[in-house]
Structure formats: structure tokens, C-alpha cells
Amino acid sequence: MNIIFGTEQANKLREKFTVLELDTFSFGINGPEITAYCVVEGIPMDKLPLIESWQQLHQALIKNYQQRNWNYCNTLIDQLTGAWNLEMDSFYNEIGNRIARLIDENPGEEWTPVIERPIGASF
């Protein structure tokens, strides 16, 4: 999986590649936000008919994560794990771990899906 940053760049690549939204980051409090995307490659020919379905499930995962529908996200993660020739499994595992922590910690109404990074931090 290749990671790219920025919606404009993602939109350009969507014309030729499968591009999936990952996380949105902010730099500092009220800093600029940038969304990370992945470019998925290496999907076997026999799985090509599943791509549209996988894309819809992935989009539903991102949307429901942002809306705090964490139990539904876990269902989607179960359905998506193993898709994309396993390229996305580390991301799905990370989201699943975050959700488990969020359920345990109950972060309250102040929770946001945007991940804050210190100014000058690298990825």
C-alpha cells in the first residue's frame, strides 16, 4: 500500500488507481488538516469483481468511524479483513484497536476522528 496526502492528489490518482481514504490529521490545535489516502495495488484478477463492494464497505467504515458507530465499524472490519490482497489489514487492525480503546475509555462528546499531530512532527 502506498500512502499519499491531500484530497487533490488522491483525486488525480483515482482516475487510474483504487484510492481509499484513511485518516485526517491536524497539525497543532486548530492547525491545517490533511487527509491521508492509500493507493491499493496488486489485486488478483479473480478479485476484481469485488472491488466496488470493498470500496463501499471501506467508505462505510470511514463514515461510521467518524460518526462514532463503533460497533458497526467492528462488523465492517470483520468483513474487510482479508480484502485488498491483505494490503489494508494493518489499517483495519489499527482502527479496530482504536475502537476498542475508545469503547473502554468513552472519550465523551469532545472526541473527534481528526488525529492531532504536533507541529513539525513526521509520520
Chimera marker file (.cmm) of the C-alpha trace (Angstrom):
<marker_set name="trace">
<marker id="1" x="0.000" y="0.000" z="0.000" r="1" g="1" b="0" radius="0.5"/>
<marker id="2" x="1.246" y="3.449" z="-0.861" r="1" g="1" b="0" radius="0.5"/>
<marker id="3" x="0.220" y="6.387" z="1.330" r="1" g="1" b="0" radius="0.5"/>
<marker id="4" x="-0.464" y="9.802" z="-0.165" r="1" g="1" b="0" radius="0.5"/>
<marker id="5" x="-1.594" y="13.029" z="1.466" r="1" g="1" b="0" radius="0.5"/>
<marker id="6" x="-4.157" y="15.505" z="0.237" r="1" g="1" b="0" radius="0.5"/>
<marker id="7" x="-7.504" y="15.215" z="-1.459" r="1" g="1" b="0" radius="0.5"/>
<marker id="8" x="-6.318" y="16.907" z="-4.645" r="1" g="1" b="0" radius="0.5"/>
<marker id="9" x="-3.566" y="14.331" z="-5.123" r="1" g="1" b="0" radius="0.5"/>
<marker id="10" x="-5.959" y="11.485" z="-4.304" r="1" g="1" b="0" radius="0.5"/>
<marker id="11" x="-8.496" y="12.701" z="-6.846" r="1" g="1" b="0" radius="0.5"/>
<marker id="12" x="-5.855" y="12.783" z="-9.587" r="1" g="1" b="0" radius="0.5"/>
<marker id="13" x="-4.825" y="9.209" z="-8.857" r="1" g="1" b="0" radius="0.5"/>
<marker id="14" x="-8.423" y="7.922" z="-8.671" r="1" g="1" b="0" radius="0.5"/>
<marker id="15" x="-8.609" y="8.114" z="-12.449" r="1" g="1" b="0" radius="0.5"/>
<marker id="16" x="-6.206" y="5.167" z="-12.763" r="1" g="1" b="0" radius="0.5"/>
<marker id="17" x="-5.939" y="3.553" z="-9.323" r="1" g="1" b="0" radius="0.5"/>
<marker id="18" x="-8.011" y="2.396" z="-6.382" r="1" g="1" b="0" radius="0.5"/>
<marker id="19" x="-7.648" y="5.119" z="-3.755" r="1" g="1" b="0" radius="0.5"/>
<marker id="20" x="-9.098" y="4.760" z="-0.250" r="1" g="1" b="0" radius="0.5"/>
<marker id="21" x="-9.431" y="7.372" z="2.481" r="1" g="1" b="0" radius="0.5"/>
<marker id="22" x="-7.583" y="6.622" z="5.700" r="1" g="1" b="0" radius="0.5"/>
<marker id="23" x="-7.254" y="9.242" z="8.451" r="1" g="1" b="0" radius="0.5"/>
<marker id="24" x="-7.349" y="13.014" z="8.702" r="1" g="1" b="0" radius="0.5"/>
<marker id="25" x="-4.631" y="14.792" z="10.649" r="1" g="1" b="0" radius="0.5"/>
<marker id="26" x="-4.347" y="18.291" z="12.050" r="1" g="1" b="0" radius="0.5"/>
<marker id="27" x="-1.084" y="19.975" z="12.886" r="1" g="1" b="0" radius="0.5"/>
<marker id="28" x="-1.342" y="21.776" z="16.198" r="1" g="1" b="0" radius="0.5"/>
<marker id="29" x="-4.526" y="22.999" z="17.831" r="1" g="1" b="0" radius="0.5"/>
<marker id="30" x="-6.788" y="24.403" z="15.109" r="1" g="1" b="0" radius="0.5"/>
<marker id="31" x="-3.996" y="23.786" z="12.614" r="1" g="1" b="0" radius="0.5"/>
<marker id="32" x="-4.451" y="22.827" z="8.999" r="1" g="1" b="0" radius="0.5"/>
<marker id="33" x="-5.978" y="19.430" z="8.317" r="1" g="1" b="0" radius="0.5"/>
<marker id="34" x="-4.799" y="16.954" z="5.719" r="1" g="1" b="0" radius="0.5"/>
<marker id="35" x="-6.313" y="13.611" z="4.821" r="1" g="1" b="0" radius="0.5"/>
<marker id="36" x="-4.216" y="10.523" z="4.156" r="1" g="1" b="0" radius="0.5"/>
<marker id="37" x="-5.195" y="8.077" z="1.444" r="1" g="1" b="0" radius="0.5"/>
<marker id="38" x="-3.786" y="4.809" z="0.246" r="1" g="1" b="0" radius="0.5"/>
<marker id="39" x="-3.311" y="3.584" z="-3.279" r="1" g="1" b="0" radius="0.5"/>
<marker id="40" x="-4.081" y="-0.132" z="-3.344" r="1" g="1" b="0" radius="0.5"/>
<marker id="41" x="-2.197" y="-2.261" z="-5.830" r="1" g="1" b="0" radius="0.5"/>
<marker id="42" x="-1.712" y="-5.927" z="-6.547" r="1" g="1" b="0" radius="0.5"/>
<marker id="43" x="-5.318" y="-7.071" z="-6.523" r="1" g="1" b="0" radius="0.5"/>
<marker id="44" x="-5.555" y="-10.508" z="-8.171" r="1" g="1" b="0" radius="0.5"/>
<marker id="45" x="-7.634" y="-10.694" z="-11.340" r="1" g="1" b="0" radius="0.5"/>
<marker id="46" x="-10.156" y="-13.062" z="-9.774" r="1" g="1" b="0" radius="0.5"/>
<marker id="47" x="-10.914" y="-10.444" z="-7.081" r="1" g="1" b="0" radius="0.5"/>
<marker id="48" x="-11.565" y="-7.548" z="-9.486" r="1" g="1" b="0" radius="0.5"/>
<marker id="49" x="-15.362" y="-8.070" z="-9.398" r="1" g="1" b="0" radius="0.5"/>
<marker id="50" x="-15.242" y="-7.454" z="-5.609" r="1" g="1" b="0" radius="0.5"/>
<marker id="51" x="-13.510" y="-4.061" z="-5.753" r="1" g="1" b="0" radius="0.5"/>
<marker id="52" x="-16.680" y="-1.953" z="-5.902" r="1" g="1" b="0" radius="0.5"/>
<marker id="53" x="-18.191" y="-3.811" z="-2.954" r="1" g="1" b="0" radius="0.5"/>
<marker id="54" x="-14.979" y="-3.489" z="-0.939" r="1" g="1" b="0" radius="0.5"/>
<marker id="55" x="-14.821" y="0.241" z="-1.731" r="1" g="1" b="0" radius="0.5"/>
<marker id="56" x="-18.386" y="0.720" z="-0.470" r="1" g="1" b="0" radius="0.5"/>
<marker id="57" x="-17.641" y="-1.208" z="2.730" r="1" g="1" b="0" radius="0.5"/>
<marker id="58" x="-14.446" y="0.787" z="3.286" r="1" g="1" b="0" radius="0.5"/>
<marker id="59" x="-16.260" y="4.108" z="2.753" r="1" g="1" b="0" radius="0.5"/>
<marker id="60" x="-18.940" y="2.964" z="5.201" r="1" g="1" b="0" radius="0.5"/>
<marker id="61" x="-16.214" y="2.112" z="7.733" r="1" g="1" b="0" radius="0.5"/>
<marker id="62" x="-14.648" y="5.575" z="7.496" r="1" g="1" b="0" radius="0.5"/>
<marker id="63" x="-18.036" y="7.325" z="7.673" r="1" g="1" b="0" radius="0.5"/>
<marker id="64" x="-19.239" y="5.286" z="10.650" r="1" g="1" b="0" radius="0.5"/>
<marker id="65" x="-15.917" y="5.684" z="12.472" r="1" g="1" b="0" radius="0.5"/>
<marker id="66" x="-16.274" y="9.445" z="12.120" r="1" g="1" b="0" radius="0.5"/>
<marker id="67" x="-19.854" y="9.198" z="13.429" r="1" g="1" b="0" radius="0.5"/>
<marker id="68" x="-18.825" y="7.042" z="16.415" r="1" g="1" b="0" radius="0.5"/>
<marker id="69" x="-20.819" y="3.988" z="15.279" r="1" g="1" b="0" radius="0.5"/>
<marker id="70" x="-18.070" y="1.789" z="16.607" r="1" g="1" b="0" radius="0.5"/>
<marker id="71" x="-19.969" y="-1.496" z="16.923" r="1" g="1" b="0" radius="0.5"/>
<marker id="72" x="-20.966" y="-1.265" z="13.269" r="1" g="1" b="0" radius="0.5"/>
<marker id="73" x="-17.347" y="-0.447" z="12.420" r="1" g="1" b="0" radius="0.5"/>
<marker id="74" x="-16.261" y="-3.693" z="14.042" r="1" g="1" b="0" radius="0.5"/>
<marker id="75" x="-18.683" y="-5.576" z="11.782" r="1" g="1" b="0" radius="0.5"/>
<marker id="76" x="-17.277" y="-3.800" z="8.744" r="1" g="1" b="0" radius="0.5"/>
<marker id="77" x="-13.702" y="-4.515" z="9.839" r="1" g="1" b="0" radius="0.5"/>
<marker id="78" x="-14.560" y="-8.216" z="10.065" r="1" g="1" b="0" radius="0.5"/>
<marker id="79" x="-15.927" y="-8.090" z="6.512" r="1" g="1" b="0" radius="0.5"/>
<marker id="80" x="-12.973" y="-6.144" z="5.113" r="1" g="1" b="0" radius="0.5"/>
<marker id="81" x="-10.131" y="-8.027" z="6.779" r="1" g="1" b="0" radius="0.5"/>
<marker id="82" x="-8.518" y="-10.153" z="4.104" r="1" g="1" b="0" radius="0.5"/>
<marker id="83" x="-9.795" y="-7.983" z="1.253" r="1" g="1" b="0" radius="0.5"/>
<marker id="84" x="-7.479" y="-5.912" z="-0.935" r="1" g="1" b="0" radius="0.5"/>
<marker id="85" x="-4.987" y="-8.784" z="-1.148" r="1" g="1" b="0" radius="0.5"/>
<marker id="86" x="-4.325" y="-8.196" z="2.588" r="1" g="1" b="0" radius="0.5"/>
<marker id="87" x="-2.784" y="-4.753" z="1.885" r="1" g="1" b="0" radius="0.5"/>
<marker id="88" x="-5.280" y="-2.956" z="4.132" r="1" g="1" b="0" radius="0.5"/>
<marker id="89" x="-5.284" y="-5.410" z="7.028" r="1" g="1" b="0" radius="0.5"/>
<marker id="90" x="-2.782" y="-3.387" z="9.094" r="1" g="1" b="0" radius="0.5"/>
<marker id="91" x="-5.044" y="-0.325" z="8.772" r="1" g="1" b="0" radius="0.5"/>
<marker id="92" x="-8.141" y="-2.343" z="9.716" r="1" g="1" b="0" radius="0.5"/>
<marker id="93" x="-6.268" y="-3.782" z="12.690" r="1" g="1" b="0" radius="0.5"/>
<marker id="94" x="-5.245" y="-0.273" z="13.815" r="1" g="1" b="0" radius="0.5"/>
<marker id="95" x="-8.801" y="1.058" z="13.509" r="1" g="1" b="0" radius="0.5"/>
<marker id="96" x="-10.087" y="-1.964" z="15.439" r="1" g="1" b="0" radius="0.5"/>
<marker id="97" x="-7.562" y="-1.306" z="18.225" r="1" g="1" b="0" radius="0.5"/>
<marker id="98" x="-8.542" y="2.376" z="18.352" r="1" g="1" b="0" radius="0.5"/>
<marker id="99" x="-12.210" y="1.478" z="18.563" r="1" g="1" b="0" radius="0.5"/>
<marker id="100" x="-11.557" y="-0.952" z="21.426" r="1" g="1" b="0" radius="0.5"/>
<marker id="101" x="-9.742" y="1.829" z="23.333" r="1" g="1" b="0" radius="0.5"/>
<marker id="102" x="-12.486" y="4.346" z="22.572" r="1" g="1" b="0" radius="0.5"/>
<marker id="103" x="-15.183" y="1.986" z="23.802" r="1" g="1" b="0" radius="0.5"/>
<marker id="104" x="-13.200" y="1.343" z="27.013" r="1" g="1" b="0" radius="0.5"/>
<marker id="105" x="-12.299" y="4.996" z="27.611" r="1" g="1" b="0" radius="0.5"/>
<marker id="106" x="-15.599" y="6.577" z="26.488" r="1" g="1" b="0" radius="0.5"/>
<marker id="107" x="-13.976" y="9.841" z="25.371" r="1" g="1" b="0" radius="0.5"/>
<marker id="108" x="-17.170" y="11.886" z="25.568" r="1" g="1" b="0" radius="0.5"/>
<marker id="109" x="-18.501" y="14.477" z="23.196" r="1" g="1" b="0" radius="0.5"/>
<marker id="110" x="-15.131" y="16.163" z="22.736" r="1" g="1" b="0" radius="0.5"/>
<marker id="111" x="-13.834" y="13.198" z="20.701" r="1" g="1" b="0" radius="0.5"/>
<marker id="112" x="-13.040" y="13.902" z="17.077" r="1" g="1" b="0" radius="0.5"/>
<marker id="113" x="-11.809" y="11.497" z="14.390" r="1" g="1" b="0" radius="0.5"/>
<marker id="114" x="-9.107" y="14.003" z="13.388" r="1" g="1" b="0" radius="0.5"/>
<marker id="115" x="-5.734" y="12.931" z="14.738" r="1" g="1" b="0" radius="0.5"/>
<marker id="116" x="-3.765" y="15.850" z="16.143" r="1" g="1" b="0" radius="0.5"/>
<marker id="117" x="-0.045" y="15.860" z="15.372" r="1" g="1" b="0" radius="0.5"/>
<marker id="118" x="2.425" y="18.270" z="16.964" r="1" g="1" b="0" radius="0.5"/>
<marker id="119" x="3.676" y="20.963" z="14.618" r="1" g="1" b="0" radius="0.5"/>
<marker id="120" x="6.800" y="19.688" z="12.913" r="1" g="1" b="0" radius="0.5"/>
<marker id="121" x="6.016" y="16.032" z="13.671" r="1" g="1" b="0" radius="0.5"/>
<marker id="122" x="6.752" y="13.470" z="10.997" r="1" g="1" b="0" radius="0.5"/>
<marker id="123" x="4.703" y="10.457" z="10.071" r="1" g="1" b="0" radius="0.5"/>
<link id1="1" id2="2" r="1" g="1" b="0" radius="0.2"/>
<link id1="2" id2="3" r="1" g="1" b="0" radius="0.2"/>
<link id1="3" id2="4" r="1" g="1" b="0" radius="0.2"/>
<link id1="4" id2="5" r="1" g="1" b="0" radius="0.2"/>
<link id1="5" id2="6" r="1" g="1" b="0" radius="0.2"/>
<link id1="6" id2="7" r="1" g="1" b="0" radius="0.2"/>
<link id1="7" id2="8" r="1" g="1" b="0" radius="0.2"/>
<link id1="8" id2="9" r="1" g="1" b="0" radius="0.2"/>
<link id1="9" id2="10" r="1" g="1" b="0" radius="0.2"/>
<link id1="10" id2="11" r="1" g="1" b="0" radius="0.2"/>
<link id1="11" id2="12" r="1" g="1" b="0" radius="0.2"/>
<link id1="12" id2="13" r="1" g="1" b="0" radius="0.2"/>
<link id1="13" id2="14" r="1" g="1" b="0" radius="0.2"/>
<link id1="14" id2="15" r="1" g="1" b="0" radius="0.2"/>
<link id1="15" id2="16" r="1" g="1" b="0" radius="0.2"/>
<link id1="16" id2="17" r="1" g="1" b="0" radius="0.2"/>
<link id1="17" id2="18" r="1" g="1" b="0" radius="0.2"/>
<link id1="18" id2="19" r="1" g="1" b="0" radius="0.2"/>
<link id1="19" id2="20" r="1" g="1" b="0" radius="0.2"/>
<link id1="20" id2="21" r="1" g="1" b="0" radius="0.2"/>
<link id1="21" id2="22" r="1" g="1" b="0" radius="0.2"/>
<link id1="22" id2="23" r="1" g="1" b="0" radius="0.2"/>
<link id1="23" id2="24" r="1" g="1" b="0" radius="0.2"/>
<link id1="24" id2="25" r="1" g="1" b="0" radius="0.2"/>
<link id1="25" id2="26" r="1" g="1" b="0" radius="0.2"/>
<link id1="26" id2="27" r="1" g="1" b="0" radius="0.2"/>
<link id1="27" id2="28" r="1" g="1" b="0" radius="0.2"/>
<link id1="28" id2="29" r="1" g="1" b="0" radius="0.2"/>
<link id1="29" id2="30" r="1" g="1" b="0" radius="0.2"/>
<link id1="30" id2="31" r="1" g="1" b="0" radius="0.2"/>
<link id1="31" id2="32" r="1" g="1" b="0" radius="0.2"/>
<link id1="32" id2="33" r="1" g="1" b="0" radius="0.2"/>
<link id1="33" id2="34" r="1" g="1" b="0" radius="0.2"/>
<link id1="34" id2="35" r="1" g="1" b="0" radius="0.2"/>
<link id1="35" id2="36" r="1" g="1" b="0" radius="0.2"/>
<link id1="36" id2="37" r="1" g="1" b="0" radius="0.2"/>
<link id1="37" id2="38" r="1" g="1" b="0" radius="0.2"/>
<link id1="38" id2="39" r="1" g="1" b="0" radius="0.2"/>
<link id1="39" id2="40" r="1" g="1" b="0" radius="0.2"/>
<link id1="40" id2="41" r="1" g="1" b="0" radius="0.2"/>
<link id1="41" id2="42" r="1" g="1" b="0" radius="0.2"/>
<link id1="42" id2="43" r="1" g="1" b="0" radius="0.2"/>
<link id1="43" id2="44" r="1" g="1" b="0" radius="0.2"/>
<link id1="44" id2="45" r="1" g="1" b="0" radius="0.2"/>
<link id1="45" id2="46" r="1" g="1" b="0" radius="0.2"/>
<link id1="46" id2="47" r="1" g="1" b="0" radius="0.2"/>
<link id1="47" id2="48" r="1" g="1" b="0" radius="0.2"/>
<link id1="48" id2="49" r="1" g="1" b="0" radius="0.2"/>
<link id1="49" id2="50" r="1" g="1" b="0" radius="0.2"/>
<link id1="50" id2="51" r="1" g="1" b="0" radius="0.2"/>
<link id1="51" id2="52" r="1" g="1" b="0" radius="0.2"/>
<link id1="52" id2="53" r="1" g="1" b="0" radius="0.2"/>
<link id1="53" id2="54" r="1" g="1" b="0" radius="0.2"/>
<link id1="54" id2="55" r="1" g="1" b="0" radius="0.2"/>
<link id1="55" id2="56" r="1" g="1" b="0" radius="0.2"/>
<link id1="56" id2="57" r="1" g="1" b="0" radius="0.2"/>
<link id1="57" id2="58" r="1" g="1" b="0" radius="0.2"/>
<link id1="58" id2="59" r="1" g="1" b="0" radius="0.2"/>
<link id1="59" id2="60" r="1" g="1" b="0" radius="0.2"/>
<link id1="60" id2="61" r="1" g="1" b="0" radius="0.2"/>
<link id1="61" id2="62" r="1" g="1" b="0" radius="0.2"/>
<link id1="62" id2="63" r="1" g="1" b="0" radius="0.2"/>
<link id1="63" id2="64" r="1" g="1" b="0" radius="0.2"/>
<link id1="64" id2="65" r="1" g="1" b="0" radius="0.2"/>
<link id1="65" id2="66" r="1" g="1" b="0" radius="0.2"/>
<link id1="66" id2="67" r="1" g="1" b="0" radius="0.2"/>
<link id1="67" id2="68" r="1" g="1" b="0" radius="0.2"/>
<link id1="68" id2="69" r="1" g="1" b="0" radius="0.2"/>
<link id1="69" id2="70" r="1" g="1" b="0" radius="0.2"/>
<link id1="70" id2="71" r="1" g="1" b="0" radius="0.2"/>
<link id1="71" id2="72" r="1" g="1" b="0" radius="0.2"/>
<link id1="72" id2="73" r="1" g="1" b="0" radius="0.2"/>
<link id1="73" id2="74" r="1" g="1" b="0" radius="0.2"/>
<link id1="74" id2="75" r="1" g="1" b="0" radius="0.2"/>
<link id1="75" id2="76" r="1" g="1" b="0" radius="0.2"/>
<link id1="76" id2="77" r="1" g="1" b="0" radius="0.2"/>
<link id1="77" id2="78" r="1" g="1" b="0" radius="0.2"/>
<link id1="78" id2="79" r="1" g="1" b="0" radius="0.2"/>
<link id1="79" id2="80" r="1" g="1" b="0" radius="0.2"/>
<link id1="80" id2="81" r="1" g="1" b="0" radius="0.2"/>
<link id1="81" id2="82" r="1" g="1" b="0" radius="0.2"/>
<link id1="82" id2="83" r="1" g="1" b="0" radius="0.2"/>
<link id1="83" id2="84" r="1" g="1" b="0" radius="0.2"/>
<link id1="84" id2="85" r="1" g="1" b="0" radius="0.2"/>
<link id1="85" id2="86" r="1" g="1" b="0" radius="0.2"/>
<link id1="86" id2="87" r="1" g="1" b="0" radius="0.2"/>
<link id1="87" id2="88" r="1" g="1" b="0" radius="0.2"/>
<link id1="88" id2="89" r="1" g="1" b="0" radius="0.2"/>
<link id1="89" id2="90" r="1" g="1" b="0" radius="0.2"/>
<link id1="90" id2="91" r="1" g="1" b="0" radius="0.2"/>
<link id1="91" id2="92" r="1" g="1" b="0" radius="0.2"/>
<link id1="92" id2="93" r="1" g="1" b="0" radius="0.2"/>
<link id1="93" id2="94" r="1" g="1" b="0" radius="0.2"/>
<link id1="94" id2="95" r="1" g="1" b="0" radius="0.2"/>
<link id1="95" id2="96" r="1" g="1" b="0" radius="0.2"/>
<link id1="96" id2="97" r="1" g="1" b="0" radius="0.2"/>
<link id1="97" id2="98" r="1" g="1" b="0" radius="0.2"/>
<link id1="98" id2="99" r="1" g="1" b="0" radius="0.2"/>
<link id1="99" id2="100" r="1" g="1" b="0" radius="0.2"/>
<link id1="100" id2="101" r="1" g="1" b="0" radius="0.2"/>
<link id1="101" id2="102" r="1" g="1" b="0" radius="0.2"/>
<link id1="102" id2="103" r="1" g="1" b="0" radius="0.2"/>
<link id1="103" id2="104" r="1" g="1" b="0" radius="0.2"/>
<link id1="104" id2="105" r="1" g="1" b="0" radius="0.2"/>
<link id1="105" id2="106" r="1" g="1" b="0" radius="0.2"/>
<link id1="106" id2="107" r="1" g="1" b="0" radius="0.2"/>
<link id1="107" id2="108" r="1" g="1" b="0" radius="0.2"/>
<link id1="108" id2="109" r="1" g="1" b="0" radius="0.2"/>
<link id1="109" id2="110" r="1" g="1" b="0" radius="0.2"/>
<link id1="110" id2="111" r="1" g="1" b="0" radius="0.2"/>
<link id1="111" id2="112" r="1" g="1" b="0" radius="0.2"/>
<link id1="112" id2="113" r="1" g="1" b="0" radius="0.2"/>
<link id1="113" id2="114" r="1" g="1" b="0" radius="0.2"/>
<link id1="114" id2="115" r="1" g="1" b="0" radius="0.2"/>
<link id1="115" id2="116" r="1" g="1" b="0" radius="0.2"/>
<link id1="116" id2="117" r="1" g="1" b="0" radius="0.2"/>
<link id1="117" id2="118" r="1" g="1" b="0" radius="0.2"/>
<link id1="118" id2="119" r="1" g="1" b="0" radius="0.2"/>
<link id1="119" id2="120" r="1" g="1" b="0" radius="0.2"/>
<link id1="120" id2="121" r="1" g="1" b="0" radius="0.2"/>
<link id1="121" id2="122" r="1" g="1" b="0" radius="0.2"/>
<link id1="122" id2="123" r="1" g="1" b="0" radius="0.2"/>
</marker_set>
